[in-house]
Amino acid sequence: MTNPQPTEPQWNGLRVVVAGLGVSGISAARVLHGLGARVTVVDGGSGAGLTARAAELETQGIAVRLGDGDSLPEGTELIVTSPGWAPSSPLFAAADAAGVPVWGDVELAWRLRRPLPATGEPAPWLAVTGTNGKTTTVQMLASILTAAGKRTAAVGNVGVSVLDAVLAEEPYDVLAVELSSYQLHWAPSLRPYAAAVLNLAPDHLDWHGSMEAYAADKGRIYEGNVVACVYNLADPATEALVREADVEEGCRAIGFGLGSPGPSNFGVVDGLLVDRAFVPDRAKNAAELGSVEDVNPPAPHNITNALAAAALARAYGVEPKAVREGLRAFRPDAHRIAEVAVVGEVTYIDDSKATNTHAAAASLAAYRPIVWIAGGLAKGATFDDLVQGAAGRLRAAVLIGEDRALIREALARHAPDVPVIEAAEGQTGAMAMTEVVRTAASLARPGDTVLLAPACASMDMFTNYGERGDLFAAAVRELADS
């Protein structure tokens, strides 16, 4: 069973405003212009980069207004917004007052899906959201679907643009879709075939306004699910979202977790990944999907990512053999719990992508004993729960960045016996990271792990988390050569 396609506007001549001149905004503007809409792109920014992008669009017949992202152009009939524009933006208040609908790029893509020749229906979407682990899970899912012989892609916040995917000349059989809370907020008619919420922790609260609003937007991913709502057994908030969702008749709640699974769940038994949901007589039977060694890397939180991906794939009908093959073929992106080197019997791990406390907690749970490199821009986060949970695993901590004091104070409260050294004060870039790595090495003992899991954003000292991780890896290699 599939969900009906929402009623579409008549695109030809429709006055559409695209909010934002970033990658998704440019893509949406071009697609809408190609459909015959009269498109105006608005952006409150300025500068050479935006001016160049605006000039390119204008040569194609698309109007652009820079320096004014607040006022609603006269006659606007629809707004398509980039994900980052907050609901509180004056443009949307003006749209609400004028009765103008607001869609995101995901909503636009959903409405532009085309029927597959083989089925007469659009390609199903297997969708993933959560505070952490979305990209890894979606990439695992795409690898499993590929192993099953399906033409697929990881799309949305990762890989291929979702608009490009639905309009591809050679259609996809099924899509693995990563969705942020921003994208879900602006996608009212989205109805995935099956979906998963991996976890919920405070994030982007300045955008959403409250934890309740953030969770509600995450929960939109379950609306209208056809086969399965996949949730985290260790995170009751995800199950609560399933209970609140309005789904198709027959859609099932499927849990995943690291323990032995009950009926309708996925879990781990004696080192094996096991499905007790999509099997005959699930009260008595289970299907083996692979082993924890098939997951790269086999850290606990990554095993749960694999189980979530497997649950979505099995909901789509993928055989167990393809799940194992897909997980074995998967290679994670850089800076996600990536082993850099072993130097002097100390393992160095780059998890620079751990930019919030929830991600850092998962990383810290995977190793022991740890010399922890942490700090940067806290983005309003607090660190007491993180430190309290990891205290027993810490050999020492090396603190960096603008908000290091917040972590130092949490360590003093909850891990007072853990040595703490503050490094690279006033420094940035490669010089800073060289000092940090050498400081961590001096604290580590054979068998320890030096873990870069900052729990903070990077922009106070580095261009982005990628540069932070690259410089960490370079400093470790320099240490090995010294």
C-alpha positions in Angstrom: 0.0 0.0 0.0 1.3 3.5 -0.8 0.2 6.9 0.3 -1.7 9.1 -2.2 0.2 11.9 -3.9 -0.9 15.3 -2.4 -2.8 17.7 -4.7 -0.3 19.8 -6.6 -0.6 23.5 -7.6 -0.6 24.5 -11.2 3.1 25.3 -11.5 3.0 27.3 -14.7 3.0 31.0 -13.8 2.8 30.3 -10.0 4.6 33.1 -8.1 7.0 31.2 -5.8 9.5 32.7 -3.4 12.6 30.6 -2.5 14.1 31.6 0.9 17.8 31.2 0.9 20.6 31.3 -1.7 22.4 28.2 -0.5 22.8 24.8 -2.2 19.2 23.7 -1.5 17.7 27.1 -2.4 19.5 27.2 -5.7 18.4 23.7 -6.5 14.8 24.4 -5.6 14.8 27.7 -7.7 16.1 25.9 -10.8 13.6 23.1 -10.5 10.6 25.4 -9.9 11.8 27.7 -12.8 11.9 24.6 -15.0 8.3 23.8 -14.1 7.2 27.2 -15.3 6.9 29.0 -12.0 7.8 32.6 -11.6 10.6 32.4 -9.1 12.1 35.0 -6.8 14.9 34.0 -4.5 15.3 36.1 -1.3 18.3 36.2 1.0 19.2 38.6 3.8 22.9 38.2 3.2 25.4 40.0 0.9 28.9 39.6 -0.3 30.8 38.5 -3.3 29.8 34.8 -3.1 26.1 35.5 -2.9 26.3 38.2 -5.6 27.9 35.7 -8.0 25.3 33.0 -7.3 22.6 35.6 -7.8 24.0 36.7 -11.1 24.1 33.1 -12.4 20.4 32.6 -11.5 19.4 35.9 -13.0 21.0 34.8 -16.4 18.5 31.9 -16.3 15.5 34.2 -15.8 15.2 33.8 -12.0 14.8 37.0 -9.9 17.0 37.4 -6.8 16.7 39.9 -4.0 19.8 40.1 -1.7 19.9 42.0 1.5 16.2 41.6 2.2 15.0 38.2 3.5 12.2 39.5 5.7 9.5 41.1 3.5 7.1 39.0 1.4 7.1 40.0 -2.3 3.7 41.1 -3.5 1.6 38.4 -5.1 3.6 35.5 -3.6 1.5 32.2 -3.7 4.0 29.8 -2.2 7.3 29.9 -0.3 9.9 27.1 -0.5 12.4 27.6 2.2 15.9 26.3 2.8 16.1 24.1 6.0 18.1 26.6 8.1 15.5 29.4 8.1 13.8 29.4 11.5 10.0 29.4 11.9 10.3 32.7 13.7 11.7 34.5 10.6 9.6 37.6 9.7 9.2 36.3 6.2 7.1 33.4 7.5 5.1 35.6 9.8 4.2 37.7 6.8 3.3 34.5 4.8 1.1 33.3 7.6 -0.7 36.6 7.7 -1.2 36.4 4.0 -2.3 32.8 4.0 0.7 31.7 1.9 1.9 28.1 2.5 5.5 27.4 3.3 7.3 24.2 2.2 10.8 23.0 2.6 12.9 21.4 -0.2 11.9 17.9 1.1 8.2 18.8 0.8 8.8 20.0 -2.7 10.7 16.8 -3.6 7.9 14.6 -2.0 5.3 16.3 -4.2 7.4 16.0 -7.3 8.0 12.2 -7.1 7.4 10.3 -10.3 5.8 6.9 -10.7 8.2 4.0 -11.4 7.5 2.2 -14.7 7.5 -1.2 -13.0 5.0 -0.4 -10.2 3.2 2.8 -11.3 4.0 4.2 -7.9 6.8 6.5 -6.7 9.9 5.0 -5.2 9.4 4.3 -1.5 11.3 6.4 1.0 13.0 4.7 4.0 13.7 7.7 6.3 16.0 8.3 9.2 16.2 11.1 11.8 17.6 11.5 15.3 20.0 13.8 17.2 23.0 11.6 16.3 23.9 8.8 13.9 21.6 9.8 11.0 24.3 10.0 8.3 26.0 6.7 9.3 22.6 4.9 9.5 21.4 6.1 6.1 24.7 5.2 4.4 24.6 1.7 6.0 21.0 1.4 4.7 22.0 2.5 1.2 24.8 -0.1 1.3 22.4 -2.9 2.3 19.9 -1.9 -0.4 22.7 -1.9 -3.0 23.7 -5.4 -1.8 20.1 -6.4 -2.4 20.4 -5.4 -6.0 18.4 -2.2 -5.7 19.2 1.1 -7.5 19.3 3.4 -4.5 21.1 6.4 -3.0 21.7 8.0 0.4 19.9 11.4 0.0 18.6 14.4 2.0 21.2 15.7 4.4 23.8 13.4 2.9 24.9 12.4 -0.6 22.5 13.2 -3.4 20.1 16.1 -3.2 16.6 14.8 -2.5 15.3 17.0 -5.4 17.9 15.6 -7.7 17.1 12.1 -6.6 13.3 12.3 -7.3 13.9 13.9 -10.7 16.7 11.7 -11.8 16.6 10.6 -15.4 17.2 7.0 -14.4 14.8 6.4 -11.5 15.8 4.9 -8.2 14.0 1.8 -6.9 14.1 3.0 -3.3 15.6 6.0 -1.4 17.5 6.0 1.9 16.6 9.5 3.2 18.3 11.4 6.0 16.1 14.1 7.4 16.9 16.8 9.9 14.4 18.3 12.4 14.5 21.5 10.2 13.6 19.6 7.1 10.8 17.7 8.9 9.3 20.9 10.2 8.7 22.1 6.7 7.5 18.8 5.2 3.8 18.5 6.2 2.7 15.9 3.6 5.7 13.6 3.9 4.6 10.0 4.4 7.6 7.5 4.4 7.2 3.8 3.7 9.1 3.1 6.9 11.1 5.4 9.2 13.3 5.5 12.2 14.1 7.9 15.0 17.5 6.9 16.4 17.6 8.9 19.5 16.5 12.2 21.0 18.6 14.7 23.0 18.5 18.5 23.3 19.8 20.1 20.1 18.9 23.1 17.9 16.6 24.4 20.7 17.3 28.0 19.7 15.7 27.2 16.3 12.8 25.1 17.6 12.1 27.1 20.7 11.8 24.2 23.1 12.7 20.5 23.5 9.0 19.7 23.0 8.9 21.4 19.7 12.1 19.8 18.6 10.8 16.3 19.5 7.5 17.0 17.8 9.3 17.9 14.5 11.4 14.7 14.8 8.2 12.7 15.3 6.8 14.0 12.0 8.9 11.3 10.3 6.5 8.6 11.6 3.3 10.2 10.1 1.7 8.0 7.5 4.3 5.2 7.7 3.1 2.2 5.8 5.1 -0.8 7.1 7.2 0.1 10.2 8.0 2.8 12.7 11.5 1.9 14.0 12.4 3.2 17.4 15.3 2.9 20.0 14.5 0.6 22.9 17.0 2.4 25.0 15.4 5.8 24.4 11.8 5.9 25.6 11.2 9.3 24.0 11.5 7.7 20.5 8.8 5.1 21.4 6.6 7.9 22.7 6.8 9.5 19.2 5.6 6.2 17.6 2.6 6.1 20.0 1.6 9.6 19.0 1.9 9.0 15.2 -1.0 8.6 12.8 0.1 5.7 10.6 -1.4 3.4 8.0 -3.4 0.5 9.2 -1.1 -2.5 9.7 2.0 -0.4 10.3 4.1 -1.9 13.1 6.3 -0.5 15.9 9.7 -2.2 15.7 12.3 -1.6 18.4 16.1 -2.1 18.2 18.7 -2.3 21.0 21.8 -4.0 22.1 20.1 -6.7 24.2 18.4 -10.0 23.3 15.4 -9.0 21.3 11.8 -9.8 22.1 9.2 -10.5 19.4 8.9 -7.5 16.9 12.4 -6.3 17.8 16.0 -6.3 16.6 18.9 -7.0 18.9 22.1 -8.9 19.7 22.4 -12.5 20.8 25.9 -14.0 21.4 27.5 -11.4 19.1 25.0 -11.9 16.3 22.6 -9.3 14.9 19.1 -10.8 15.1 15.7 -10.0 13.6 12.6 -11.1 15.5 10.3 -8.8 13.6 10.1 -9.8 10.0 10.2 -13.6 10.3 7.4 -16.2 10.4 6.1 -16.9 13.9 8.3 -14.2 15.5 7.3 -15.5 19.0 9.5 -18.5 18.4 11.8 -17.7 15.4 14.6 -15.2 14.6 16.7 -14.5 11.6 20.5 -14.0 11.8 21.6 -10.9 10.0 25.3 -10.9 10.6 27.6 -10.4 13.5 28.9 -7.4 15.4 32.2 -7.9 13.6 30.4 -7.1 10.4 29.8 -3.5 11.7 32.6 -1.0 11.0 33.6 0.1 13.6 31.8 -2.2 16.1 31.3 0.4 18.8 28.1 0.0 20.7 26.3 3.1 19.3 27.4 2.0 15.8 25.9 -1.4 16.3 22.6 0.3 17.1 22.9 2.3 13.9 23.4 -1.0 12.0 20.3 -2.5 13.7 18.2 0.5 12.8 19.4 0.3 9.2 18.7 -3.4 9.1 15.2 -2.9 10.5 14.3 -0.4 7.7 15.8 -2.7 5.1 13.9 -5.7 6.3 10.7 -3.6 6.4 11.3 -3.1 2.7 11.8 -6.8 2.2 15.5 -7.2 2.0 16.8 -10.7 2.7 19.2 -11.4 5.7 22.1 -12.2 3.4 22.0 -8.8 1.8 22.0 -7.1 5.3 25.2 -8.9 6.1 26.8 -8.1 2.8 25.8 -4.5 3.0 27.1 -4.0 6.5 30.4 -5.6 5.5 30.8 -3.3 2.5 30.0 -0.1 4.4 32.9 2.3 5.2 32.1 5.2 7.6 32.8 8.8 6.6 35.9 10.5 8.1 35.9 11.8 11.6 33.4 9.3 12.9 35.1 7.2 15.6 37.9 6.6 13.1 41.1 4.8 14.3 44.0 7.0 13.2 47.0 5.0 14.5 48.4 3.0 17.4 51.5 4.8 18.8 53.4 3.3 21.7 50.5 0.9 22.4 48.1 3.8 22.7 45.2 4.0 20.2 44.3 7.4 18.8 40.6 7.8 17.7 39.2 10.7 15.7 35.6 11.4 16.5 35.7 15.1 15.6 32.1 14.7 14.3 31.0 14.4 18.0 30.0 18.1 18.2 27.4 17.7 20.9 27.2 15.9 24.3 25.0 13.1 23.1 27.4 12.1 20.3 30.4 12.4 22.7 28.6 10.2 25.3 28.2 7.4 22.7 31.9 7.7 21.7 33.1 7.7 25.3 31.0 4.6 26.0 33.0 2.6 23.4 36.5 2.8 25.0 38.3 2.4 28.3 40.6 3.9 29.7 40.5 7.2 27.9 42.5 10.3 27.6 39.7 12.6 26.5 40.3 15.6 24.2 37.2 17.9 24.6 36.1 21.5 24.2 35.3 24.2 21.7 32.0 26.1 21.3 29.4 24.6 23.7 26.3 26.1 21.9 24.5 26.4 25.2 25.1 22.8 26.3 25.8 21.6 29.8 28.2 18.8 30.6 27.3 17.3 34.0 25.4 14.3 32.7 28.1 13.6 30.1 31.0 13.7 32.6 29.0 11.8 35.2 28.4 9.0 32.8 32.0 8.8 31.5 33.9 9.4 34.8 34.8 5.8 35.4 36.4 5.5 31.9 38.6 8.6 32.1 42.4 8.4 32.6 42.7 12.2 32.0 41.2 15.0 30.1 42.8 17.6 27.8 40.6 20.6 27.4 40.6 23.1 24.5 38.5 25.9 23.1 36.4 28.8 24.1 34.0 27.0 26.5 36.6 24.7 28.1 35.7 26.0 31.5 32.3 24.5 31.4 33.8 21.0 31.0 36.5 21.7 33.5 33.8 22.6 36.1 31.8 19.5 35.3 34.9 17.3 35.7 35.6 19.0 39.1 32.1 18.1 40.3 31.8 14.6 39.0 35.3 13.3 38.3 37.6 15.2 40.8 40.3 12.5 40.7 40.7 12.7 36.9 43.8 14.9 35.9 42.8 17.8 33.7 45.2 19.8 31.6 44.1 22.8 29.5 46.1 23.1 26.2 46.5 25.4 23.3 45.1 28.4 25.0 45.0 31.3 22.5 46.2 29.1 19.6 44.3 27.8 16.6 44.9 25.4 13.7 47.8 23.0 13.3 50.0 24.5 16.0 47.2 24.1 18.6 46.4 20.5 17.6 50.1 19.5 17.8 50.3 20.7 21.3 47.0 19.0 22.2 48.1 15.6 20.8 51.5 15.7 22.5 49.8 16.7 25.8 47.4 13.8 25.5 50.3 11.4 24.6 52.1 12.4 27.8 49.1 11.4 29.9 48.3 8.1 28.2 49.6 4.6 29.2 49.9 1.5 27.1 46.5 0.1 26.4 44.8 3.5 26.7 42.8 5.3 24.0 43.3 9.0 23.2 39.9 10.1 22.0 39.0 13.3 20.2 35.3 13.6 21.0 35.0 17.3 21.7 31.3 17.5 22.5 31.5 21.0 21.1 31.5 22.8 17.8 34.9 23.7 16.3 34.7 27.1 14.8 36.5 28.9 17.6 39.8 27.2 16.7 39.3 25.4 13.3 37.4 26.0 10.1 35.0 23.1 10.8 35.0 19.7 12.5 36.6 18.2 9.4 39.7 20.4 9.7 39.8 19.6 13.4 39.9 15.9 12.7 42.3 16.2 9.9 44.8 18.2 12.0 44.4 15.7 14.8 45.3 12.8 12.5 48.2 14.8 11.1 49.5 15.5 14.6 49.2 11.8 15.5 51.2 10.8 12.5 53.8 13.4 13.3 53.9 11.9 16.8 54.4 8.4 15.4 57.3 9.6 13.2 59.1 11.4 16.0 
